[in-house]
């Protein structure tokens, strides 16, 4: 059986599928996780599958009516202050300029009052809403080496929209889902206001049927895949209907699956449970992040001459990425094992490229 995970921010529970539980709490909530598991295991869940894009987390939103743009864990009021703003393509620039001056909340709440959503979601008033967020992926030729795109600069493709609102004094989250995003928002608007969506791989089906999809398929959105198998990164499964406890199941294709990477030595696994997470795939992600942040240059990552600068940065970024994704706190032994494995993996990559 494949090993995946269900994670709620900083806590991880072993299960047979990989999911992200998008609750407001940054701490593990057993009740929420039990509800997610019950829905997944019921066999009656209706879900969709979209193409997984090898990009950077990207979001736009309105918090207490204030527009913002953000990454996974950061937000800025002015989109020009985004770390990659200078690389945004023309369409994305026009899109952000439009939405910085226009809040779609009223339109979204009106659409929620129409079938079939009105039978699923209780009416929400504007005064109840604290935050409205569109979630997507930032992609482009300069951002990923794994794929080729047919546009210049970076562009954003969205997959869900969430509303945070108060109900009887409680702060709640509602994920509207891809169907709402497509039919309630994207299809109702024209450029530059129309948001681009990640490609739909399979429309509403039972979760069991969706899980049987082969993740090794040619890319839908990128025009070319730079891997020997010529396949996409995989697909993401999400609920078809709006839900108050959003989850996303991620299934990676063969070239992107961490399970294909060389296994760490048994003694390292026994010393630290995090040893299995120091992989070539994660190293690639970490290096891309350092490049995007401007912490290093591509030339510096390709030579051993500046190991004194790059190695500490890579190790620190690897630890942060593992902790953010897998949860928990590192012990002294965890840090020692992750440092050693990251050092060997990074050195091997650089030195083999110099030969």
N, C-alpha and C positions, 0 to 999 in steps of 0.2 A: 504494500500500500504506500502511495506517495505520502511524504510528510509535508503538510502545509500548516497553516496556523490561523487561528482567529485571534485578533489582537484588538485591544481597546486602549489606544495610546501607549501607556507605559507598562501595561501588563499583558502577558501572553498566556493563552491556554491551548494545549495540544488538542487538535481536532483533525478530521479528515478533509477539511477544505480550508482555504485561506480567505480570510475576510477582514474587513476593517469596519469596526462598529463606530459610526460617526456621532456618538452621543456628546453632549456638552461637557460632561464631567471628564476631567483629565485623569480620573482614577477608575480602577476596575469596579464595575457594577455587576455583581452576579445575577441580579434579577433581569437586567437588560440582556446580558449574554444568554441567559436561559431562554428568553423570549426569541432571540435571534436563532438559537439552536432549534427551538421548537418549530419555528417557521421553516427553517431549512430542511429539517428532518421529517416534516409532515408529508412530504411528497406531493403537496397540493400548491406549492409556490409557483406563481407565474412570473417568469423572468425573461430578460433579453440579454444578448451578448453583443458587445461593441469591441472594435479593434483596440488593442492596447498599444498606445503610442509611446515610443522611447523618448519622452520629453521631460520637461521640468514643470512641476506643479505651478499652476497659474489660477488666479481667481480675481473676480471683480465683485464689488458689493456696495451696499449702502447700510452703514451702521448708524442708527438714529438719524436717518436721512442724509448722512455724510458719505459721499462717494469715496471709495478706496480701491486700490489695486494691490495684490499681494502674491507671495509665494506660499510655501507650505506653512511656515511659522512666522511670517512677517507681513506687515501691511504698511502702505504709504498713502497719504491723502492725495498726492499729486503723482499721476502715472509717470511723469517725466523723471521721477526719482527712483523708479524701478531699476535694479542693477543692470538690466538688459534693454532699457528704454531706447538707447541709441541704435539698437539693432532691430527694433520693431519695423515690420513691413508697412507699406502704405495703407493696406486695408485695416490692419490692427490699429494704426494711429487714428484713422478716421472713426473707427468703431469706438475707441476709448474717448475721443473728443466728444462724440455724440452722447455717450452714456454718462460722462462727467457732468453733463448739464440736464439730463433727463432720467428720472427715476421711474422704473416700470412697475412699481409696487401696486398701484391702483389697477392697472391692467391685469396683473397676475391674480390679485384677489378676486376681481370680477370673473376671470376665467375659472377660478376654483369653484364658483357658484353655478357652473354649468355642468350638465351630464358629460361623462360619467363621474366626474370628480365630486360633484355635490352630494352624491350618495356615499362617498368614502370619507370626505373631510368636512368637519363642522365649519360653519362660516367663521372667518377671521376678519376683524376690523383693523384698519390701518393703525389706529392708536395702540393696538396690542403688539405690533411688530417692532422688534428691537434690531434685527439684522436680516438682510436679504443678500444671499451670496450665490454667484454662479461659479461652479468649479470646472476647471478644464486643464489642458496640457499646452504648454508653450513648445513649439517645434520649429525647426529650420535647419538648413544645411550646415550652418556654422555651429549649431548646438549639438547635433548628433553626427557621429561618423558612421553610424550603423545603417543609415538610410539616405536616400536622395529625394529631394523635394523639388516641385516644379514652380517654386516662387522664390523671390529674393527676400532676405531678411527673415524675421521671425513672425509667426502667426499663431493664433490661439484657437483651439478646438475644444468645445465644452461638452460635458457629459451629464451634469445634474445641476439642480438649483435647490438651495435649502432656505427655509424661513425659520428664524428664531423668534418666538413670540411668547407673551405671557398669557397664562390661562389660570384664573383664580389664584393669582400670586405665584404660580409656578412657571419657570422658564422652560419652554418646550422647543423641540426641533422637528420640523417637517421636511422630509426630502420629497420633492415633487416628482422626480424621476425623468428618464429620458423621453418617455412618451409625452409628458406635459411640456418639456423643453422643446420638443420637435413640433408638436401640434398646437400648443398654446402660446408659444413665443416665436420660435424661428419662422414658422410658416405665416405668421401674421405681420411680419415686418420685412422691409426692404433695406438694402445697403444704404447707408453705413450702419444702420441699427441692428441688422440681422446678425445673430451670433452663429458662427460656424460650429457644426457638431462633429464629434468623433464618429467614424463610420459604423453603421449598424450591421453586424454580421448575421444575427439571427433575431427575428422579431418574436413576439410573445409566445412562449412555449413553457411546458412544465420544466421545473428546475432539473429534474432527472434527465430530460432530453437535452437540455442545454449543456449539462455537464459531460455529455457524451461527444460533444464537438471535438474535432481534431484541432489542436492549437497550431499545427504546422500548416499554414496556408499562405499564399502569396499576399504581400501587403496590398491593402485597399487604398489607403490615402497616399503613402509615399509611392513614388513612381518606380523606385528600385530599392532592393534590400542588399546591403553590402555584407552578406554572409554566404557561405558556400551552399547552404540549403535554399537560399532565395526566399525566405519566409518572413512573416511579420514577427512582432514580439510576442504575439498571442492574443488573448481576448480577456475582457472583463465582463463578469455577469453581475447584474443588479436587478432589484425588484422592478416589475413592470408598473405596479400601482404606487401611488404615494404611500409613504410609510413614516411612522414616527421614530423608528429605529433603523436607519439606513445601514446597509451592508453591501460590500463589493467583493466578489470572488475573482481572484486573479489567476489565470492559467497561462503560463509562459510556454513558448515554443522551445524546441530542442536547443537552438543556439543561445537562448537567453535563460534557460533553466539553471539555477544555481546547483542543482543536483548533479549536473554533468561535470562539475569542476572536481579536480583531484581531491581526494579525501585527506583530511589532516591525520596525523599519526594518532594512534589510539591513546597514547599517553597524554597528548594534548587535550583530547576530548574528555578524558577522565579528570584532568585538572580544571577545565573550564567548559561549561556548556556553550559558550560563545565561540568556541574554536571552529565549529562547522559553518559559522557565518562569515568567516574571513575567506572570501572567494574571489576569483577573477572577475566575475560579474559585478560584485560589490565594489571591487577596486576600480573598475571602469567607471562606475557611477560616482565614486568619491573623487576621482581625478577630473571628471567632467565638472563637478561642483567647484573644485579649486580653480579650474580654468575660467568658469563663469564668474566667479567672485573676483578674478584678477589677482589671486594670491600667488599664482605661478604662471609661467608661459609654457607653450607647447615645447619649445626648445629646452627649457629647464627640466621638463618631465621626460625628455628623451636622452638625457646625458647623466653620467655618474659624476661629472665634474662638480655638480652643485648638490650632491647628496646631503651636505651639511644643512642646506636650506630646505630641500624638498622632503626628506625623510620625516622630520618632526611634524611637518604640516600634514603629510599623508597619514601618519599614525593617529594624530589627533582627530582628523576628519573621519577616519575609519571607526574609531571608538564612538564618536558622536553619532555616526550614521547607524551603527549597530544598536546603540542604546535607544535612539529615537524610534527605530523600527521594531526592535525586539523587546524592549522594556527592561526593567530591573536595574539594579545598581552593580557596578563592577567591584569585585573584591581585588585585593592586591594581586592574587594569583591570576584572576581574569585579565587584568591589565598586562601582566607579564606575558601570558600566552598570546593575547591579541597583538601585542607589540611585536613579539618574535615572529609570528606568522605573517603579519603585515609587512614587516621588514624584509623577510625572505621573498614574499610574493612580489613586492615592488622592485627589489633589487634584480630578481630574475627577469622581470619584464624589461627593465632598462638595459641590463647587461646583454640580454639575448638580442635586443634591438641594435646594440652597438656592434655586434659581431658581423 
